[in-house]
Amino acid sequence: MNKLDGVHGTEVDFAAKTATLKLRPESKLTKADIEKALKDKGYGVTSYEEKAAEKAKEYTVVVSGMT
């Protein structure tokens, strides 16, 4: 996920089945872009949580298919 344009960090929690993507302030990455990237890797998206950080945006994605 770090290779997606606009992502500057990713934290994966396999126990919680989540991935948190930290976006650069100028990022134009959308939820649809994130979902497509995960589907291309064989995962699904169950839900999103969007947080506005001080200078950037974060998405926490609940991912199906993580083991």
N, C-alpha and C positions, 0 to 999 in steps of 0.2 A: 504494500500500500504506500510505502514511502516513495515509490517511483511515480506515483500520480502527480501530475502538475499541480503545484500549490500546497502539497502536503510536506510539512517539515518535521513531523514526528508521529509515530504510531506506538500505542501501548496495547498489547494483546493480553487478555486474561482468559486463559483456557478454561479455568474452573467456572467462571461466570459466563463464558461464551460471548465475550464482548471484545470489540476493538475500538479504541479511542483514537481518532485521527485529529491531529493538531494542524490547522491550516494557516498558511501565511496570510497576513492582512489583505494582500492584493489578490488572493485566490478567487477564482470564478468557479471552482468545483461545486457541483450540485449534488443533492442526495441521489439523483438518478445516475450521475457519473460513478458515485461510490457503489451503488447497488450493481451497476453493470460490471465494474471491476471485480467485485466479489463473486458475481455469477460466473464471470469468465474464469475464475479460479476454482469453481465448483462449489461455492457456498451460497447460501441464501441469506436474506435479511429479514429478521422478524420485526424489529422496530428501531427507531432512531431517537436519540435525545440530542438536541442541539443546545450548545452553551455559547454564550457570547463572552469570550475572555477579554481581558483588558485591551489588547491590540489585535486579536485574531478570533477565530471561531473554532470551536471543537465540535465534532460529532462523536457520540458514543453509539456504536451500532451493535445490536444484539444479532449474532451471526448463527445461522443454523448450519449444521454439518461439521462443526468443530469437534474434534475428539481429543 
